[in-house]
Amino acid sequence: MSQARSTLDERAPDRADAEGTPPGTLEPSRVRGDPSAAAQRVTVIRPASRWPHLDLSELWHYRELLWTLVWRDVAVRYKQTFLGVAWAILVPAFTALIYVIIFGKFANFPSGGTPYPSLVIAGVIPMQYFASALTLSSMSLLANLPLVTKVYFPRTLLPLAGVTVPLVDLMVGLPVLIAVMAYYGTWPAGWEAALAPVFIGLAFMAVLGIGFLLSAVNVRFRDVRYMIPVFLQVLPLLSGVMFAVDQIPVKWQWILSVNPMTTVISGWRWAVLDGTPPEPGQAALGFAVTFLLFFGGLAVFRSSEPRFADTI
């Protein structure tokens, strides 16, 4: 021990002389330093604000984590399946086939002059996205429990990743819609085709807001996992997937317009099938409800966020 101490004592003057400062003292610039340089070395972690807002700069900083979460879920989604990503095509195709047989042939639901298979498949694809995104986002916190309890990152990334993953399935399922459109000749006729992404964005915003709400509630009450399948069974009927919304009585059109997915499906059909445009007042109601769902869900998520790690 004495030999090691003497070695250190002998090296200290040499190091100090090389740096131009007396041994046993620190360089003043290293203690006080430039305020801007000190600010770059200090990271202050504060509780997240409970106001319903998204810190876009922080989300951008963690964009690689978001990409990792999305890619992980996409890779695991069809891992060890025989058909793999083909399920993203088969699920909407089989669902549309059942709807065409039951509701088109036997129940004779109104289609408003659009070939019924085109009408149905154009409604099934955004509805399948909404159902998958709702399931993933509502369970996102519980599915990533080790991350929530041990590592700091914006918790909003988890529901955001949950609603982003099904976009891959939506893109893969579009060839089914294109094939049906080609068979029946139901192509968009004008500029409204450019608005198709707007209605998918509306579905994205609505399901993200609901995902914020349900994921926060699911941390405390585990009933959410049982409630969602029941809700998704009746949602297609309440969204006009099996029929043309403009063919039902006006009173019921306004009632269904409270559901944002009614505006999404009606607008999407108008954009890609050259169908009847959505009634402006009803569409405005759907957009308004979407914004309320988004900011309301975000507010609940933010207010509950400080307690996630303790409650989950």
C-alpha positions as YAML, in Angstrom:
chain: A
units: angstrom
residues:
- id: 1
  name: MET
  ca: [0.00, 0.00, 0.00]
- id: 2
  name: SER
  ca: [2.82, 2.42, 0.87]
- id: 3
  name: GLN
  ca: [4.54, 1.60, -2.40]
- id: 4
  name: ALA
  ca: [1.35, 2.33, -4.37]
- id: 5
  name: ARG
  ca: [0.85, 5.62, -2.50]
- id: 6
  name: SER
  ca: [4.40, 6.73, -3.24]
- id: 7
  name: THR
  ca: [3.91, 5.94, -6.91]
- id: 8
  name: LEU
  ca: [0.80, 8.10, -7.02]
- id: 9
  name: ASP
  ca: [2.59, 10.89, -5.22]
- id: 10
  name: GLU
  ca: [5.43, 10.76, -7.69]
- id: 11
  name: ARG
  ca: [3.09, 10.89, -10.70]
- id: 12
  name: ALA
  ca: [0.92, 13.74, -9.42]
- id: 13
  name: PRO
  ca: [3.51, 16.54, -9.82]
- id: 14
  name: ASP
  ca: [4.33, 15.40, -13.35]
- id: 15
  name: ARG
  ca: [0.69, 15.48, -14.34]
- id: 16
  name: ALA
  ca: [0.14, 18.81, -12.69]
- id: 17
  name: ASP
  ca: [3.19, 20.32, -14.34]
- id: 18
  name: ALA
  ca: [2.06, 19.06, -17.71]
- id: 19
  name: GLU
  ca: [-1.29, 20.73, -17.24]
- id: 20
  name: GLY
  ca: [0.22, 23.95, -15.91]
- id: 21
  name: THR
  ca: [-1.48, 23.87, -12.49]
- id: 22
  name: PRO
  ca: [-0.07, 23.16, -9.02]
- id: 23
  name: PRO
  ca: [-0.51, 19.63, -7.69]
- id: 24
  name: GLY
  ca: [-3.57, 19.10, -5.50]
- id: 25
  name: THR
  ca: [-5.64, 21.85, -7.18]
- id: 26
  name: LEU
  ca: [-8.22, 21.83, -9.94]
- id: 27
  name: GLU
  ca: [-8.16, 24.08, -12.91]
- id: 28
  name: PRO
  ca: [-10.63, 26.98, -12.27]
- id: 29
  name: SER
  ca: [-12.24, 26.58, -15.69]
- id: 30
  name: ARG
  ca: [-13.10, 23.00, -14.83]
- id: 31
  name: VAL
  ca: [-14.85, 24.02, -11.63]
- id: 32
  name: ARG
  ca: [-16.76, 27.05, -12.78]
- id: 33
  name: GLY
  ca: [-16.41, 26.73, -16.52]
- id: 34
  name: ASP
  ca: [-18.46, 28.21, -19.26]
- id: 35
  name: PRO
  ca: [-22.19, 28.24, -18.30]
- id: 36
  name: SER
  ca: [-23.18, 26.95, -21.73]
- id: 37
  name: ALA
  ca: [-20.72, 24.06, -21.45]
- id: 38
  name: ALA
  ca: [-22.00, 23.21, -17.97]
- id: 39
  name: ALA
  ca: [-25.57, 23.21, -19.24]
- id: 40
  name: GLN
  ca: [-24.63, 20.65, -21.86]
- id: 41
  name: ARG
  ca: [-23.26, 18.30, -19.21]
- id: 42
  name: VAL
  ca: [-26.26, 18.50, -16.87]
- id: 43
  name: THR
  ca: [-29.52, 16.63, -17.51]
- id: 44
  name: VAL
  ca: [-32.46, 17.59, -15.32]
- id: 45
  name: ILE
  ca: [-35.38, 15.13, -15.17]
- id: 46
  name: ARG
  ca: [-38.63, 16.71, -14.05]
- id: 47
  name: PRO
  ca: [-42.12, 15.21, -13.77]
- id: 48
  name: ALA
  ca: [-44.03, 15.33, -17.03]
- id: 49
  name: SER
  ca: [-46.52, 18.14, -17.36]
- id: 50
  name: ARG
  ca: [-50.08, 17.01, -16.78]
- id: 51
  name: TRP
  ca: [-51.47, 19.36, -19.42]
- id: 52
  name: PRO
  ca: [-52.73, 17.50, -22.50]
- id: 53
  name: HIS
  ca: [-49.79, 18.14, -24.81]
- id: 54
  name: LEU
  ca: [-47.22, 16.12, -26.70]
- id: 55
  name: ASP
  ca: [-43.60, 17.17, -26.35]
- id: 56
  name: LEU
  ca: [-42.68, 16.83, -30.00]
- id: 57
  name: SER
  ca: [-39.01, 17.68, -29.44]
- id: 58
  name: GLU
  ca: [-38.72, 14.88, -26.86]
- id: 59
  name: LEU
  ca: [-40.53, 12.44, -29.13]
- id: 60
  name: TRP
  ca: [-38.15, 13.35, -31.93]
- id: 61
  name: HIS
  ca: [-35.20, 12.78, -29.60]
- id: 62
  name: TYR
  ca: [-36.51, 9.26, -28.89]
- id: 63
  name: ARG
  ca: [-37.48, 8.53, -32.50]
- id: 64
  name: GLU
  ca: [-35.04, 5.60, -32.68]
- id: 65
  name: LEU
  ca: [-36.76, 3.97, -29.71]
- id: 66
  name: LEU
  ca: [-40.12, 4.44, -31.43]
- id: 67
  name: TRP
  ca: [-38.77, 2.81, -34.58]
- id: 68
  name: THR
  ca: [-37.35, -0.06, -32.50]
- id: 69
  name: LEU
  ca: [-40.70, -0.64, -30.77]
- id: 70
  name: VAL
  ca: [-42.57, -0.60, -34.08]
- id: 71
  name: TRP
  ca: [-40.12, -2.90, -35.84]
- id: 72
  name: ARG
  ca: [-40.12, -5.31, -32.88]
- id: 73
  name: ASP
  ca: [-43.91, -5.60, -32.94]
- id: 74
  name: VAL
  ca: [-44.02, -5.95, -36.72]
- id: 75
  name: ALA
  ca: [-41.40, -8.71, -36.61]
- id: 76
  name: VAL
  ca: [-43.10, -10.56, -33.74]
- id: 77
  name: ARG
  ca: [-46.61, -10.16, -35.15]
- id: 78
  name: TYR
  ca: [-46.32, -12.98, -37.67]
- id: 79
  name: LYS
  ca: [-43.34, -14.82, -36.22]
- id: 80
  name: GLN
  ca: [-43.64, -18.62, -36.32]
- id: 81
  name: THR
  ca: [-46.77, -18.43, -38.49]
- id: 82
  name: PHE
  ca: [-47.09, -20.57, -41.58]
- id: 83
  name: LEU
  ca: [-48.58, -17.86, -43.81]
- id: 84
  name: GLY
  ca: [-46.71, -14.93, -42.26]
- id: 85
  name: VAL
  ca: [-47.60, -11.49, -43.56]
- id: 86
  name: ALA
  ca: [-50.19, -13.04, -45.91]
- id: 87
  name: TRP
  ca: [-52.59, -12.88, -42.95]
- id: 88
  name: ALA
  ca: [-52.72, -9.10, -43.48]
- id: 89
  name: ILE
  ca: [-54.36, -9.87, -46.84]
- id: 90
  name: LEU
  ca: [-56.45, -12.89, -45.86]
- id: 91
  name: VAL
  ca: [-58.11, -11.36, -42.79]
- id: 92
  name: PRO
  ca: [-59.81, -8.42, -44.60]
- id: 93
  name: ALA
  ca: [-60.56, -10.67, -47.60]
- id: 94
  name: PHE
  ca: [-62.31, -13.34, -45.47]
- id: 95
  name: THR
  ca: [-64.11, -10.73, -43.39]
- id: 96
  name: ALA
  ca: [-65.40, -8.95, -46.49]
- id: 97
  name: LEU
  ca: [-66.50, -12.27, -48.01]
- id: 98
  name: ILE
  ca: [-68.61, -13.10, -44.94]
- id: 99
  name: TYR
  ca: [-70.15, -9.62, -44.95]
- id: 100
  name: VAL
  ca: [-70.98, -9.87, -48.66]
- id: 101
  name: ILE
  ca: [-72.70, -13.23, -48.24]
- id: 102
  name: ILE
  ca: [-74.65, -12.46, -45.07]
- id: 103
  name: PHE
  ca: [-75.43, -8.76, -45.33]
- id: 104
  name: GLY
  ca: [-75.34, -8.36, -49.09]
- id: 105
  name: LYS
  ca: [-77.14, -11.51, -50.25]
- id: 106
  name: PHE
  ca: [-79.44, -12.39, -47.37]
- id: 107
  name: ALA
  ca: [-80.01, -9.14, -45.45]
- id: 108
  name: ASN
  ca: [-79.84, -7.01, -48.63]
- id: 109
  name: PHE
  ca: [-78.22, -4.01, -46.95]
- id: 110
  name: PRO
  ca: [-78.27, -0.82, -49.08]
- id: 111
  name: SER
  ca: [-75.14, 0.02, -51.06]
- id: 112
  name: GLY
  ca: [-76.19, 3.30, -52.67]
- id: 113
  name: GLY
  ca: [-75.41, 2.29, -56.23]
- id: 114
  name: THR
  ca: [-71.85, 1.13, -55.44]
- id: 115
  name: PRO
  ca: [-71.13, -2.56, -56.05]
- id: 116
  name: TYR
  ca: [-71.58, -4.17, -52.66]
- id: 117
  name: PRO
  ca: [-68.21, -6.02, -52.55]
- id: 118
  name: SER
  ca: [-66.35, -2.76, -53.25]
- id: 119
  name: LEU
  ca: [-68.42, -0.97, -50.62]
- id: 120
  name: VAL
  ca: [-67.70, -3.60, -47.99]
- id: 121
  name: ILE
  ca: [-63.98, -4.07, -48.59]
- id: 122
  name: ALA
  ca: [-63.50, -0.30, -48.56]
- id: 123
  name: GLY
  ca: [-65.10, -0.27, -45.11]
- id: 124
  name: VAL
  ca: [-63.37, -3.36, -43.75]
- id: 125
  name: ILE
  ca: [-59.80, -2.16, -44.34]
- id: 126
  name: PRO
  ca: [-59.94, 1.02, -42.18]
- id: 127
  name: MET
  ca: [-62.05, -0.84, -39.58]
- id: 128
  name: GLN
  ca: [-59.48, -3.62, -39.35]
- id: 129
  name: TYR
  ca: [-56.81, -0.99, -38.80]
- id: 130
  name: PHE
  ca: [-58.84, 0.68, -36.05]
- id: 131
  name: ALA
  ca: [-59.56, -2.62, -34.26]
- id: 132
  name: SER
  ca: [-55.94, -3.76, -34.34]
- id: 133
  name: ALA
  ca: [-54.59, -0.35, -33.30]
- id: 134
  name: LEU
  ca: [-57.07, -0.09, -30.43]
- id: 135
  name: THR
  ca: [-56.09, -3.50, -29.08]
- id: 136
  name: LEU
  ca: [-52.35, -2.86, -29.28]
- id: 137
  name: SER
  ca: [-52.40, 0.68, -27.90]
- id: 138
  name: SER
  ca: [-54.71, -0.09, -24.98]
- id: 139
  name: MET
  ca: [-52.43, -2.94, -23.84]
- id: 140
  name: SER
  ca: [-49.17, -1.16, -24.63]
- id: 141
  name: LEU
  ca: [-48.22, -0.21, -21.06]
- id: 142
  name: LEU
  ca: [-48.84, -3.67, -19.61]
- id: 143
  name: ALA
  ca: [-47.10, -5.35, -22.54]
- id: 144
  name: ASN
  ca: [-43.96, -3.30, -21.86]
- id: 145
  name: LEU
  ca: [-44.00, -3.49, -18.06]
- id: 146
  name: PRO
  ca: [-40.19, -3.84, -17.60]
- id: 147
  name: LEU
  ca: [-39.60, -0.68, -19.65]
- id: 148
  name: VAL
  ca: [-42.24, 1.30, -17.76]
- id: 149
  name: THR
  ca: [-40.89, 0.41, -14.33]
- id: 150
  name: LYS
  ca: [-37.13, 0.55, -14.93]
- id: 151
  name: VAL
  ca: [-36.22, 2.93, -17.75]
- id: 152
  name: TYR
  ca: [-37.06, 6.56, -18.42]
- id: 153
  name: PHE
  ca: [-38.52, 7.46, -21.79]
- id: 154
  name: PRO
  ca: [-41.67, 9.29, -22.92]
- id: 155
  name: ARG
  ca: [-44.47, 6.89, -22.03]
- id: 156
  name: THR
  ca: [-46.54, 8.29, -24.89]
- id: 157
  name: LEU
  ca: [-44.26, 6.35, -27.22]
- id: 158
  name: LEU
  ca: [-45.93, 3.08, -26.27]
- id: 159
  name: PRO
  ca: [-49.52, 3.89, -27.39]
- id: 160
  name: LEU
  ca: [-48.02, 5.74, -30.37]
- id: 161
  name: ALA
  ca: [-46.13, 2.61, -31.42]
- id: 162
  name: GLY
  ca: [-49.30, 0.57, -30.88]
- id: 163
  name: VAL
  ca: [-51.29, 2.62, -33.40]
- id: 164
  name: THR
  ca: [-48.40, 2.75, -35.89]
- id: 165
  name: VAL
  ca: [-47.78, -0.99, -36.25]
- id: 166
  name: PRO
  ca: [-51.20, -1.79, -37.87]
- id: 167
  name: LEU
  ca: [-50.49, 0.78, -40.59]
- id: 168
  name: VAL
  ca: [-48.20, -1.88, -42.06]
- id: 169
  name: ASP
  ca: [-51.13, -4.31, -42.24]
- id: 170
  name: LEU
  ca: [-53.28, -1.61, -43.83]
- id: 171
  name: MET
  ca: [-50.71, -1.04, -46.55]
- id: 172
  name: VAL
  ca: [-50.33, -4.78, -47.16]
- id: 173
  name: GLY
  ca: [-54.12, -5.20, -47.35]
- id: 174
  name: LEU
  ca: [-54.63, -2.46, -49.95]
- id: 175
  name: PRO
  ca: [-54.05, -4.85, -52.91]
- id: 176
  name: VAL
  ca: [-57.30, -6.61, -51.94]
- id: 177
  name: LEU
  ca: [-59.18, -3.34, -52.31]
- id: 178
  name: ILE
  ca: [-57.39, -2.49, -55.55]
- id: 179
  name: ALA
  ca: [-58.24, -5.91, -57.03]
- id: 180
  name: VAL
  ca: [-61.94, -5.51, -56.17]
- id: 181
  name: MET
  ca: [-61.95, -1.96, -57.53]
- id: 182
  name: ALA
  ca: [-60.39, -3.19, -60.77]
- id: 183
  name: TYR
  ca: [-62.95, -5.99, -61.11]
- id: 184
  name: TYR
  ca: [-65.99, -3.73, -60.59]
- id: 185
  name: GLY
  ca: [-64.50, -0.60, -62.15]
- id: 186
  name: THR
  ca: [-65.01, 1.54, -59.06]
- id: 187
  name: TRP
  ca: [-62.09, 3.94, -59.44]
- id: 188
  name: PRO
  ca: [-61.85, 7.46, -57.99]
- id: 189
  name: ALA
  ca: [-62.90, 10.00, -60.58]
- id: 190
  name: GLY
  ca: [-61.32, 13.23, -59.38]
- id: 191
  name: TRP
  ca: [-59.26, 15.16, -56.86]
- id: 192
  name: GLU
  ca: [-60.98, 13.53, -53.88]
- id: 193
  name: ALA
  ca: [-58.54, 10.60, -54.14]
- id: 194
  name: ALA
  ca: [-55.88, 12.88, -52.67]
- id: 195
  name: LEU
  ca: [-57.95, 13.13, -49.47]
- id: 196
  name: ALA
  ca: [-57.80, 9.38, -48.74]
- id: 197
  name: PRO
  ca: [-54.78, 9.76, -46.38]
- id: 198
  name: VAL
  ca: [-56.68, 12.49, -44.49]
- id: 199
  name: PHE
  ca: [-59.36, 10.04, -43.42]
- id: 200
  name: ILE
  ca: [-56.80, 7.42, -42.41]
- id: 201
  name: GLY
  ca: [-55.11, 10.18, -40.41]
- id: 202
  name: LEU
  ca: [-58.45, 10.87, -38.75]
- id: 203
  name: ALA
  ca: [-58.70, 7.21, -37.74]
- id: 204
  name: PHE
  ca: [-55.09, 7.37, -36.48]
- id: 205
  name: MET
  ca: [-55.85, 10.39, -34.30]
- id: 206
  name: ALA
  ca: [-59.09, 8.94, -32.93]
- id: 207
  name: VAL
  ca: [-57.60, 5.57, -32.01]
- id: 208
  name: LEU
  ca: [-54.52, 7.24, -30.51]
- id: 209
  name: GLY
  ca: [-56.70, 9.32, -28.20]
- id: 210
  name: ILE
  ca: [-58.72, 6.26, -27.18]
- id: 211
  name: GLY
  ca: [-55.46, 4.33, -26.78]
- id: 212
  name: PHE
  ca: [-54.11, 6.99, -24.42]
- id: 213
  name: LEU
  ca: [-57.28, 6.77, -22.34]
- id: 214
  name: LEU
  ca: [-57.61, 2.99, -22.18]
- id: 215
  name: SER
  ca: [-53.91, 2.30, -21.63]
- id: 216
  name: ALA
  ca: [-53.93, 4.63, -18.62]
- id: 217
  name: VAL
  ca: [-57.14, 3.10, -17.26]
- id: 218
  name: ASN
  ca: [-55.81, -0.41, -17.91]
- id: 219
  name: VAL
  ca: [-52.90, 0.19, -15.54]
- id: 220
  name: ARG
  ca: [-55.33, 0.38, -12.63]
- id: 221
  name: PHE
  ca: [-58.37, -1.57, -13.84]
- id: 222
  name: ARG
  ca: [-57.68, -4.71, -15.88]
- id: 223
  name: ASP
  ca: [-61.25, -4.87, -17.21]
- id: 224
  name: VAL
  ca: [-60.16, -3.16, -20.41]
- id: 225
  name: ARG
  ca: [-58.95, -6.37, -22.01]
- id: 226
  name: TYR
  ca: [-62.43, -7.89, -21.60]
- id: 227
  name: MET
  ca: [-64.30, -4.77, -22.67]
- id: 228
  name: ILE
  ca: [-62.50, -4.17, -25.99]
- id: 229
  name: PRO
  ca: [-63.58, -7.40, -27.80]
- id: 230
  name: VAL
  ca: [-67.23, -6.70, -26.96]
- id: 231
  name: PHE
  ca: [-66.91, -3.13, -28.21]
- id: 232
  name: LEU
  ca: [-65.23, -4.19, -31.44]
- id: 233
  name: GLN
  ca: [-67.98, -6.70, -32.23]
- id: 234
  name: VAL
  ca: [-70.64, -3.98, -32.52]
- id: 235
  name: LEU
  ca: [-68.44, -1.18, -33.87]
- id: 236
  name: PRO
  ca: [-68.68, -2.20, -37.57]
- id: 237
  name: LEU
  ca: [-72.48, -1.96, -37.38]
- id: 238
  name: LEU
  ca: [-72.22, 1.47, -35.74]
- id: 239
  name: SER
  ca: [-69.74, 2.69, -38.38]
- id: 240
  name: GLY
  ca: [-71.52, 1.77, -41.59]
- id: 241
  name: VAL
  ca: [-69.11, -0.96, -42.71]
- id: 242
  name: MET
  ca: [-71.94, -3.16, -44.05]
- id: 243
  name: PHE
  ca: [-74.08, -0.44, -45.63]
- id: 244
  name: ALA
  ca: [-73.97, 3.00, -47.22]
- id: 245
  name: VAL
  ca: [-74.56, 5.55, -44.47]
- id: 246
  name: ASP
  ca: [-76.30, 7.99, -46.82]
- id: 247
  name: GLN
  ca: [-79.02, 5.38, -47.50]
- id: 248
  name: ILE
  ca: [-80.38, 5.26, -43.96]
- id: 249
  name: PRO
  ca: [-82.73, 7.87, -42.38]
- id: 250
  name: VAL
  ca: [-81.13, 11.25, -41.72]
- id: 251
  name: LYS
  ca: [-81.79, 11.03, -37.99]
- id: 252
  name: TRP
  ca: [-79.70, 7.88, -37.77]
- id: 253
  name: GLN
  ca: [-77.00, 9.39, -39.96]
- id: 254
  name: TRP
  ca: [-76.48, 12.12, -37.36]
- id: 255
  name: ILE
  ca: [-76.49, 9.62, -34.51]
- id: 256
  name: LEU
  ca: [-73.88, 7.45, -36.21]
- id: 257
  name: SER
  ca: [-71.78, 10.54, -37.00]
- id: 258
  name: VAL
  ca: [-70.94, 10.82, -33.30]
- id: 259
  name: ASN
  ca: [-68.74, 7.80, -33.97]
- id: 260
  name: PRO
  ca: [-65.59, 9.12, -35.73]
- id: 261
  name: MET
  ca: [-65.20, 5.88, -37.67]
- id: 262
  name: THR
  ca: [-68.44, 6.66, -39.51]
- id: 263
  name: THR
  ca: [-66.80, 9.78, -40.94]
- id: 264
  name: VAL
  ca: [-63.60, 7.84, -41.66]
- id: 265
  name: ILE
  ca: [-65.36, 5.09, -43.61]
- id: 266
  name: SER
  ca: [-67.73, 7.43, -45.47]
- id: 267
  name: GLY
  ca: [-64.88, 9.76, -46.42]
- id: 268
  name: TRP
  ca: [-62.57, 6.89, -47.36]
- id: 269
  name: ARG
  ca: [-65.23, 5.41, -49.66]
- id: 270
  name: TRP
  ca: [-65.81, 8.79, -51.26]
- id: 271
  name: ALA
  ca: [-62.08, 9.18, -51.87]
- id: 272
  name: VAL
  ca: [-61.26, 5.73, -53.25]
- id: 273
  name: LEU
  ca: [-64.56, 4.56, -54.78]
- id: 274
  name: ASP
  ca: [-65.98, 7.83, -56.13]
- id: 275
  name: GLY
  ca: [-68.92, 7.32, -53.80]
- id: 276
  name: THR
  ca: [-71.25, 9.84, -52.22]
- id: 277
  name: PRO
  ca: [-69.34, 12.60, -50.39]
- id: 278
  name: PRO
  ca: [-69.95, 12.81, -46.63]
- id: 279
  name: GLU
  ca: [-72.43, 15.44, -45.50]
- id: 280
  name: PRO
  ca: [-70.34, 18.44, -44.32]
- id: 281
  name: GLY
  ca: [-72.16, 18.89, -41.00]
- id: 282
  name: GLN
  ca: [-71.91, 15.22, -40.13]
- id: 283
  name: ALA
  ca: [-68.24, 15.14, -41.13]
- id: 284
  name: ALA
  ca: [-67.57, 18.21, -38.97]
- id: 285
  name: LEU
  ca: [-69.19, 16.40, -36.03]
- id: 286
  name: GLY
  ca: [-66.93, 13.39, -36.60]
- id: 287
  name: PHE
  ca: [-63.83, 15.58, -36.70]
- id: 288
  name: ALA
  ca: [-64.90, 17.44, -33.55]
- id: 289
  name: VAL
  ca: [-65.43, 14.20, -31.62]
- id: 290
  name: THR
  ca: [-62.02, 12.98, -32.81]
- id: 291
  name: PHE
  ca: [-60.29, 16.05, -31.39]
- id: 292
  name: LEU
  ca: [-62.18, 15.68, -28.11]
- id: 293
  name: LEU
  ca: [-61.16, 12.03, -27.87]
- id: 294
  name: PHE
  ca: [-57.54, 12.83, -28.62]
- id: 295
  name: PHE
  ca: [-57.07, 15.67, -26.14]
- id: 296
  name: GLY
  ca: [-59.30, 14.03, -23.52]
- id: 297
  name: GLY
  ca: [-57.37, 10.77, -23.71]
- id: 298
  name: LEU
  ca: [-54.05, 12.61, -23.65]
- id: 299
  name: ALA
  ca: [-55.16, 14.58, -20.57]
- id: 300
  name: VAL
  ca: [-56.05, 11.39, -18.68]
- id: 301
  name: PHE
  ca: [-52.78, 9.79, -19.76]
- id: 302
  name: ARG
  ca: [-50.71, 12.77, -18.61]
- id: 303
  name: SER
  ca: [-52.48, 13.04, -15.26]
- id: 304
  name: SER
  ca: [-51.94, 9.32, -14.58]
- id: 305
  name: GLU
  ca: [-48.39, 9.09, -15.92]
- id: 306
  name: PRO
  ca: [-46.53, 9.87, -12.65]
- id: 307
  name: ARG
  ca: [-48.23, 6.87, -10.98]
- id: 308
  name: PHE
  ca: [-47.68, 4.30, -13.74]
- id: 309
  name: ALA
  ca: [-44.58, 2.70, -12.26]
- id: 310
  name: ASP
  ca: [-46.12, 2.38, -8.79]
- id: 311
  name: THR
  ca: [-49.54, 1.15, -9.90]
- id: 312
  name: ILE
  ca: [-48.71, -1.19, -12.72]
...
